[in-house]
Every structure is written in structure tokens, then in C-alpha cells.
Amino acid sequence: MSVNLTFAFKPYILEIGTDGTDRIVRTNRRGKMKIGKDKNEPLTTGEIAKFCHVTHRGVLKWVASGKLKAYRTPGNHSRVSIEDFLHFLQEYKMPVPEELQLKTTTRILIVDDDRGIVHSLKRVLMMENKYVVQEAHDGFEAGKKYQAFHPALVILDIHMPTMDGYQAYAAIRQDTASKNTKIIIISGTNEADEIQKIKGMGADGFLQKPFSNEALMEAVRLLIG
């Protein structure tokens, strides 16, 4: 099964194998050119240059200076593991390319209109070095991001403009593909009736704001590891 995707600078295809693994292939005039079979296959310095929109020489300088961890093949070529590349991007506050996000199975979508809270939650989650995180700031945007991103976990605020968390939750659960998606509801309400209503929604977890980083990570690990 293949899902066609279009990115800013090249067309890509995500191919999902019968064994559940996936790979990203880049199409060109000669057909398909493989980027990587799975998240364990290393990247070339040329691929990293394209991901970061820099010159190949620039990537080699990162490697030579020790900023980007790499190893040499028997043919004397540099290779970088995806894990080391993601760590490099995080350390130098560079965005993770969409192509590599698709190789990571553990994806989290944060939905909250408070951008400060979103930033804080995203920072804590990214420190684990094993989650790919995207964000949305209202229920309508959450629906679009959910369809494109297919997260393993949605962290969903209740009170938002345009479409609130109740409506967004219902929309996600109407999608038959969401049966394996976990949802944590977050809210700053102190009203007992609303807290009871939230707990009765059937979500997989509930966190009342403000909550600690430890409480967040405990809930996340319980649901998706």
C-alpha cells in the first residue's frame, strides 16, 4: 500500500510494507530513489544537506567539527544514524524534516490555543528523543492535522476557539482509524460538574492544569511508552 505525499521541494511517497515497516522513497525522472527503509537506516551527508537546505561542504564541516556525529563506511563514506541526526537538530534548534517524522511511529499531536502551554509541553516531550510532536491551536486545525499526521497520542485541551475540545474529540473518535489513538484531555477548569463531564467522555487520560512535567510524562508513558 502506498500513500502519495507532496513536499515543498520534491515529491515523496510513503510505502508501507506488509510487515508494518515503512520507507520513504523520492521520485525522479528515472523512477523511485530510496531515502531509507526504516528509522534504523543511516543517512548520507548529501541527504542531510538537502534536509537542512545547506551545501554538502557545510555538512562535512559539521561532521569534522564534531557537531554532527558520523561514522565511516569501509568505502570511506560518512554515514549518520537518524537518531544522531535528530539529536543534532534538537541541540541546534533546527526543524525536523517531515520525511523523517514519517519514519517515527510514535507521534504526538498537542492541541491547545495557548501557545505558551503548547511550547512547554512540546519541549518536555522532545527531551525524550523518541517522539515526533506536532501542534494545533483549535479543534478545526486539530482535525486536519490528525488526518495528515496520524498520531499515536493526542493531548487535547477542552476550551478553544472555533471548535472546542468536546467537538474535536467527537470528530476524532468518529474516524474508524482512531481506535488505536490515545487521547489525553487537559483542562484548567475547577468546576466539579465539568470535570465529571470530561471524565465521562471516555478519553484515555485527564490532566488538570496546572500539572507537572512528571505527571505529563507518566501519563504519556503509560499510554504509548
N, C-alpha and C positions, 0 to 999 in steps of 0.2 A: 504494500500500500504506500502511496506517495502523496504528500501534501505540497502543493506548489506555493512557494513563498517568493516575494519580491522585495529586495532590499535596495538601499539608496544607490549603490554603485555597481551591483551585479545581481543577476537573477540566481536564486538558490533553490534547491529542492531538499526537503527533509524526507529521507526514506526510512521507513520503519520496517525492520525485519520481522520475520515470523517468530524469532526468539525474543522479541521485545526490545532488542537493541536498535539504536538509530544511528544514522550518519548524515552529515551534511555534504552535498555534492554541489559543485559550482558548474554551471553550464557555460559552454562557449561554442564557437563555430564547429569545433571537432566533436562536440558531444559533452559528456559529463566528465568533470575533473574532480576527483575526490579531495575533500578538505580533511576528513577524519572519520574513521569508522565508529569511534565512540570516544568517550571522555578520557580513555586511557591512551589514546594515540597521540604522540607528540606533534608539535607544530614546527614548521621550518621558520627560519628567520625571515624569509620572504613573505610567508603568510602573516607573520606578526607585523611586518612593515605595512601590509595592506590593512590589517585590522586597525592599526594605530594611525594610519594616514601619515606615515613618515617614510623617509628613504631607507633602503636596505642598509646603507652605511650607518645610519643612525641607530638601527637595531644592533648592529655589530658593536658599536661603541657602548651601548648599554650592557652587552654581554662582557666586553673587555673590561669595563669598569667595575663589574660585579653587581650592578644594579639589577640585571636580569639573569637569573640562574639558568645555565645551559650545560649540556654535555656534548661531547664529540662522538660521532659515529666512527666505525672503522674506516669509512671513506673520508674522514676528516671534515665532516659537515656538522654544523651546530644544530642541535635539536632542543626544544624547550617543552617540558610537560605542561599540559593545560593547567594543572594545579599551580605550578610555579608562575605561569603567565598570569593567572587570576590573582595570585598573591601580589605580583608586581603591579597590576592595575589598581588593586586596592591600596597598596602602600603609597602610590603616587597619585591617587585620587583621579584615575582615568576611568572612563565608562567601559563596562563590559560589552563587547560586541554582541549583537542579537544572535549571531550564528553560534557563538559559544554558549549563550544562555540556553539555547535549544538542546545542547548536549547534556545539560544538567537536569536530572529528573526531579530534584527536589526544588520546586518553585513556589514562591510565596507572593501573594498579592495583598498589599496593605491598602485599605480603603478608609480614608478619613479626610474631612475637609480642612482639618487643622494641619497645615504643612509642617509646623514645628514638631508635632507629635509623629507625623509620618517620618520625618528626618531622624528623629530619635530612635524609633522602632527599627527603621532600616539600618541604622548604624549598629545597633546591638545585634541584629540578625546577621549582618555581613561579617561581623567579627568572628563568627563561627567558621567562616571559609568553606561552607558546604551548601549554602543556599543561594539561589538566584532570586532577587527581590525586585518586583515592580510595584508601582503605586498608582492609585486613582483617587480623585478628590470629591467625587459624588457617586451616587448609585448608578446613574446612567453611564458614566465613564467606566465604572467598575464592570458593568455588563459587557461592554466592548472589550475591555482588557481581558476579562475572564475567557471570552470566546477565542481570543487570539493567543493567550498565554497558557491556558490550561494548567492552572496552579494546583499543587498538591494541598495547599492551605490558603484560605482567605481569612485575613484579620479585618473584621468589618465593624466600623462604627455605626451606631444607630441613628444619631441625629446629624443629618447632612442636607444640603440644599438640593433642589432639582428632583432627586429621588432618594428617599431616606433608606436606612439600613433594613427596615422591615420589607420594603418593596424589593430592594436589591437581593435580599436573602431568598425571597419567594421566587424571583426571576432565575437565580442560580439553581435553586432546587428543582425548578421545572425542567431543566436540562437533564436528560437521562444520563448524560456523560458525567454528571456531577456526583454520582453515587459514591465515588471514591474520594471526592474532595472534602477535606475537613474545613469547618468554619468556626472561628472563634469570634464571638461578639464582644465588642468593647463599648463601654458607655460610662459617662460621668454622672449619670442620674443617681439621686439618693432616694427617689420615691419608691416605696415598697411595692406598690401596685405595678409600676413599670418594670422593676427588677423581676417580679414574678412573671410578668408577661414575656420578658426576654428569655428567662429560663424555660418557659413553656414553648418556645419556638422550635425546639428540637435541635439547636446548634450543638456542636461538639464541645464547646467550651465557652465560658463567660469570664471576662476580666473587668472589674470595676475600676475606673480611673479615680485617682492615680494608682498605678501598680508598679511594682519594682521590676528591674531587669530580670531578676531571678525568677519572679513569678511568670513573666513572659516566656522565658526560655524553658521553664519547667512545663508549661502548657504546650509549647511547640514541640518539645522533645517527646512528650507523652503521645502526641498525635502523629507525628511524622518522623521522629527520630532525630 
